[in-house]
Structures are given as structure tokens and as C-alpha cells.
């Protein structure tokens, strides 16, 4: 876990260093002050997005908040887990969608919301559901929604820089002897825009490992979360494509990536040795001592995903006690 914390910290430093370097380069090359307007505009845009994002998620997921009388078991689990995590109890909601999953969101810890979809309620047993809810509670405890929001500013800033230098800067190139340098800065900015997008996706994958570890720290067996993830992948693979497309833009909030479910289910079958539809302690022990087979295509797709490869993720779970 210390290794993952180091990676996340290093990633934040690298990303902000890239922005600092590009901003300094642009300022030196172009000698303009209006450029900072674009930085402020990006920051304001992200602040607005951060403030209104809960409403966007509620609308996109069709969330209905429920009382303890309406969902007593759900409230009981979330109350107990939030007390264990040392955070205020989040609001509890049920998303009116069939896709089986769960998600957490909110502007800050005291504004946290934990929701499950209608599809998950009859798919997981009590231990599996508790493990998934603990995963979502850990996202709130780790404040990683804020971290990802801040990191997401960086590709936007670099895109603004590239746009400004390659297009808006073009009008003054005939008067500016540094016209060629400005074009090069624009190209470099666009290149780093692509790179930082991939780094932000990498940060998103790291936060999923953190939340998995957090679920175990909150008293859940690794095999319970592994079985839950296996069932979520299976449930997502059975969901019609229309149901997955409906939430495509919000899949980063989910416990797993539903758009990769069919491929992941085929990979995960190698873990379910007794074909029971779950991953038990003995299968986790064999995974801990053995190795897994991940195809080249799956490794490549992971680079462009918000979630880790599920085989790697469950293998990591198997190392926790």
C-alpha cells in the first residue's frame, strides 16, 4: 500500500510539474499576459463542474434517496461502515437503473453520498454487498473524488495552451519572430495533453486499488469483495448494451467498468475453479500462490481505462490478509 501511495504522490508532482513547465515555456516564448485568462477560465470551469457534479450524477443515474424505513439493511451497513471509517454518514440512495453496481460521490466528506443500483440488490449476498459498500465508503474517506477533479484540470489547461498557441497565436506570427517557436510550444502542449490524459486515467486506477484495500481494512474478507466484483462483471456482461450506453459517461464512478464486462468475465472464469459463480478462500489462496494469464489486448485496453484490469485487481486483493 505504501508503494501505491508513493505512486499517487509522484503522479501528482509529475502532473503539476508538467503544467508549471509548459506555462513557464509559453510565457517566456510568447511574452503575453492575456494567456493567464485561459488558465483562470479552466480553473473556474472545473470549480463549477466540481460544485454541480453531484446534481449531474443524480440526474444521470436517476438517484432516489431512501430513508432507514425504506431500506433498513442498506442504512444499517452504511452507518456501521462510516462509523468504522471515521467519516460522517453519507446520504443513501438507490439508482433507478438495472445495471448492477454501486458508486459514491460528493463534494467533500460531509457531503458524501453512497448509492447502489436496483440491479445489485438481488445479485450479491450480505457479505459481498457490505464489501462493495465499504469500497465506496473508502472513496469518500480517501477524498479521491477531489484528487481526481484537481488532476483532471491539468489536461484541460494543456489543451487550452495548445489551442491558444496553435490557433490564436497564429495571427501574430507574421509580426513575431518567435512564430516558429510558438508553433512548437503548441505542438508540445498538445502532446502533453494526450500524455496527461493517460496519467489521469492511471491515477483513477490507483484510487480503485486504494478503495479495495480500504474495504479490507474496514473488516471485509478479500474473498467477499473478489466474489462481489466477479458477480458485478457477470451482471454487467448480461446487461443489454442499451443499459450500459445509458451510463457510459459516468462509469468512472462505478466499482467496475461495465463496458469491459464481457471480456473481463471470460478472463475471470480461470479463477472460479469449482464453477460456483463465486471466488472463495481456497481459490484466493491458489491465486495468491499461482499466476494469472492476461492477454496483450487486455493489457493495452487497461491503459485507456478508468479501472484496473479485473484479474490484476483480484490478484492484488489476494495478497491482503
N, C-alpha and C positions, 0 to 999 in steps of 0.2 A: 504493500500500500504506500509505503514511503517513496517507492520508485515512481508510482503514478502521480503522487503529489509533486515530486520533483519535475516530472514531465509537464504537468499543467502549469507550474510556476515558470518553467523555462519557456514554454509556449507563449505565455502572456508577455514575458520580457521580449521574446523574438518579434512577436507581432507589433507591439508598440514601438520597438526599435526600428522596424521597417518603416512605419509611418513617420517617425521622427526623422529618419534618414531621407526619405523621399520629400518630405516637407522642406527640410533644410536645402536639399538639392534644387527643388523648384524655386524656392525663394532666392537662392544665390544666382540661379541661371536667368530667371525672368525679372528679378528686381521689381516685383509688383506687390502691392498691399491688398488689392481687392481679392486676391486669391483666398485670404482667410475667411472671406464671406462664405465660400463654399464649404469650408471646414465647419463653420458655425451652423450653416444650413443642414449639413449632415448630422451634426450633434443634436440639433433641435428636432430633426425628423426622427431620430432614434429615441429621443426623450418622449416625444408624443406617442410613438409606437409602443414604447415601454409602458406608458401610463394607460393607454387604451387597449393594450393587448388582452387583458382578462375578458373584456367585453367581446372582443373579436373571437376568442376561443369559445366563450359561452355560446355565441351565436353560431359559430361553425360546427360545434359539437352538439348543439341543441341540449344544453345542460339544464337540468331541473334540480334545484337544491331540495334536499329532503330533510325532514325532521327526525329526531330519535324515535318518534312514534311510527313514522312511515318506514324506516329502515333501522331497526334496533341493533341488529348484529353488525351492520356496517359501521354505525356510530360507535358501538362498543369497541370494536377493533381499532378504529382511528383514534378514539380517546386514549386507549391504553398505549398505543404506539407513539402518539405525540407526547404523552407524559414521559415515556421512556426516553424519547429523543430530546426532551427538554425544550420543546417549542410550543407556542400556543396551538390549541386545537384548530385545525383548518376547517373551513366550510366543507360540507359533504354533499356531493351531487351525483346524479345518475344521468349519463348522456343517452339521449334517445336514439341510439344507433345500434345496429345488430352486430357490428364487428366486435369481437371480444377483446377488450383491452382496458387499461387504466391510465390515468395521467394526473399530473399535478401542475399547478401554475399559480401565479400571483406576483404582485409587485415586490413584496418583501415578506419576511417570515410571518408577521402578524396578519398579512393579507392572503395567506395561503389557502388554496382550495385543492382538495383531493376528490377525484371523480372516477367512477367506474362506468363502463358501458352496460347497456342491458344484456349484451351478448355474453359478458363474463360471468354473470351471476350464477348461471346453471352449469357452467363449464368446469369451474375449479372447486376443489373441496376446501374446507375451512382453513387448513394449514397453508395450502397454496395461495388462497386469497389473502391471508394475513401476510405472507411473504411478499406478495406483489404490492400490497398497501404500504408495507414497510419500505420497499424500494422507492415508492413515490414520496413518502414522508421524508426519506433521506435526501431527495432532491431539494425539498424545502429547507431542511436543516443545513445542507451544504451551500445554500444560496446560489446554486449554479445557474438558475434562470437569469439572475442579474449578471453573472460572469459571461454567459453566452451572449447576452444582449450587448454588453460592452464590447466584447470581441467582434461581434457582428458589425459594429460601427466601422471597423478597420477596412474591410473590403469596400464598403461604401465610400469612405474617404478616398481610397486609392482610385476608385472608379471616377470620382469627381475630379481628381487631379488629372487622370488620363484624359478625360473628356475636355477639361479646360485647356490643357496644353496642346492636345492634338487638333482641337477644333476652334475653340475661342481664341487660342493663341495664334492661330493661322493668319488672322487678319493683320497682325503686326510683324509678320516675319519679313516682309519686304523692307520694313524700316529698321528691323532689329538684326544686327549682325550675328546674334546668337540663335537665329531661326532654326538652324540645323540641330543645335544643342537642345532647343525646346522640344523638337520632334522626338529626339532620342529619349528625353525625360518622359514624354508622354507614353512612348512605347514601353519603357522600363516600368512605369507606373501601372500600365495595363497588365504587363507580365506578372507583377507582384500582386495585382488584384486577383488574378487567377490562382496564384500560389497561396495567398492568404485565405481565399475561399476554402481551399483544401485543408489548410491548417485549422480553420474554424470547425470544419467537419470532424477533424481529428480530435479537437477539444471536446466536441459533442460526444464522441465515442468514449473518451476518457471519463466523462461525467457519468456515463452509464455504468462503467466498472465501479466507480465510487459509490453509486447508489446500490449496486448489488452487494458490495461489501457492507454498506450501511444496513441493509436488510438483515444480513447475518449478525451484525453487531447488536441489532435490536431483538435478538433472541430467536431467529428463524433458522431452521436447518437448511444448509445449502441445497440439499436434495429437494426440499419443498419448493424453493424458488426455481430450481432447474426444471422440475416437473411442470410448474406453472408456465414457464417460458415455452416449454415443449408443447403444452396444450394450447397456448396462445398462438404459436406458429401454426399448429394444426387447424385451429379455429379460423385463423386468418386465411389459410390456404383454401378452406371450404367456403369462404365468403365470396359472393359474386363480385366480379370486377367493378360493377357499378357502385357497390358499397365501399370499396377501397378508394375509388376515384373521388368519392364524396368527401373524404377527409385527407386527400393526398397532401394538401398544403400544410396540414397540422400534424403529420406523422412523427415529427421530431419530438412531440410531447409524449408519445406512447412508450410503453415498456419494451416494445419490439417494433421493427419496421414491417408493417403488413404487406408492403409492395414486394418484399423479398421472400414472403412466406412459403411459396411453393418450392423454391429452390432450397430454402433452409430446412423444410420438412424432410426432403429427400436426403439431405446431409445428416440430419439428426437421427434418422432411423438406425444408424450404425451404433447409437448409444443405447437404444431401447432393445437390449439383448433378449429379454423374455417376451417382447411384443405386447406388453401390457398397456401401452399408451401413457406410461409414466416413467420417470427415472428415479430408481430407488437408491438406497445407501450402497448396496453391493455394486450397482452399476457405476455409481460415483467413485467408489474405491478402485474399480478397474480402470476408469478413466484417469484417475489420479496416477496410477502406476503405468498406464499404457500411453499410446499416442493416437492422434486423430489424423484423418485424411481430409485436407481442404484443397479443392481444385484451384487451378490458376484463375479461372473465371470468377470464383467466389472471392479470392484474394484481391483481384482487381476491382470488383464491384464494391468491396468494403471501403476502398479509398474514397469513393464518391457517396458514401452513406453516412447518415447521422448516427447509426447504431453499429456496434461491433458485430463481426461475424458471430453467429449464434453458437457455433461449435467452439470457437475460441472462448467465448463468454462463459459457457458452461464448464469448459475445462478450467478456467480461472476460478469459478465457483468451487470446483472440486478440491482446490488447494486450501480452502478455508476450513477451519475447524469450528 
